[in-house]
Amino acid sequence: MGARVSNYAQVWKFSVPVSDEFELEMPRHAEILFIAVQDDSPFIWARVVPGRHKETRKFKLRGTGHPIDTVSTHLGSFMLRGGALVFHLFEAADL
């Protein structure tokens, strides 16, 4: 019999580095709920089941007007420096 995984979830916060591409370790099947800036730093809020195995998820961050492929999934956008910088967060497609 395998390890028992809880049916209860929690909302966790993950820091978003301001970098063109980055990876985050998240519990499997984490559901991204919200992208926003808190205390001048961008974050992802996701519903996770804490006991699940972790997986690496790949993300792309692009400024307005910068190129992005057509297969990555848009997750949300956020502003920094009082709206002077607008970024768009995408999850990279598994190809």
C-alpha positions in Angstrom: 0.0 0.0 0.0 1.4 3.4 -1.0 1.9 6.5 1.1 -1.4 8.2 2.0 -1.8 11.7 0.7 -4.2 14.1 2.4 -7.2 15.5 0.7 -6.7 18.8 2.4 -5.0 21.6 0.7 -3.3 24.8 1.8 -2.4 28.0 -0.1 1.3 28.6 -0.3 3.3 31.6 -1.5 6.2 31.3 -3.9 8.7 34.1 -4.7 9.0 35.1 -8.4 12.6 36.1 -9.3 12.7 38.9 -11.9 14.5 36.8 -14.5 13.6 35.8 -18.0 13.3 32.1 -17.2 13.3 30.3 -13.8 12.2 27.1 -12.1 10.2 26.5 -8.9 9.8 23.3 -6.9 6.2 22.9 -6.0 4.1 20.0 -4.8 2.7 18.0 -7.8 -0.5 19.4 -9.3 -0.2 22.7 -7.5 -2.9 25.0 -8.8 -1.8 28.6 -9.4 -4.4 31.0 -8.0 -2.9 34.5 -8.1 0.1 36.5 -9.2 0.7 39.8 -7.4 3.3 42.1 -5.8 3.6 42.2 -2.0 6.1 44.6 -0.3 7.6 45.4 -3.7 8.3 41.8 -4.7 6.3 39.5 -7.0 4.8 36.2 -5.8 2.7 33.3 -6.9 0.0 32.0 -4.6 -0.9 28.4 -5.2 -3.3 25.8 -3.7 -1.1 22.7 -2.8 -1.5 19.4 -1.1 1.5 19.5 1.2 2.2 15.7 1.3 2.5 15.3 -2.5 5.9 14.7 -4.1 7.6 17.8 -5.5 7.9 18.6 -9.2 10.0 21.3 -11.0 7.9 23.8 -12.9 9.4 26.1 -15.5 8.3 29.7 -16.0 9.0 32.6 -18.3 8.8 36.3 -17.4 8.5 38.9 -20.1 8.1 42.6 -20.1 5.4 44.3 -22.3 6.6 44.3 -25.9 9.1 41.5 -25.4 8.8 38.3 -27.5 7.2 35.2 -26.1 6.4 31.9 -27.7 2.9 31.0 -28.6 2.7 27.8 -26.6 3.4 28.9 -23.0 0.4 29.6 -20.8 -0.2 33.1 -19.4 -0.7 33.0 -15.6 -0.9 36.7 -14.8 0.7 40.1 -15.0 2.1 42.4 -12.4 3.7 45.9 -12.1 6.8 47.1 -10.3 8.2 50.5 -9.6 4.8 52.2 -9.4 3.7 50.7 -12.7 6.8 51.8 -14.7 7.6 48.1 -15.3 4.9 45.6 -16.4 5.7 41.9 -16.4 3.8 39.0 -17.8 4.3 35.5 -16.2 4.0 32.4 -18.3 4.3 28.7 -17.5 6.6 27.0 -20.1 4.9 24.4 -22.2 6.1 20.8 -21.9 7.2 19.9 -25.4 
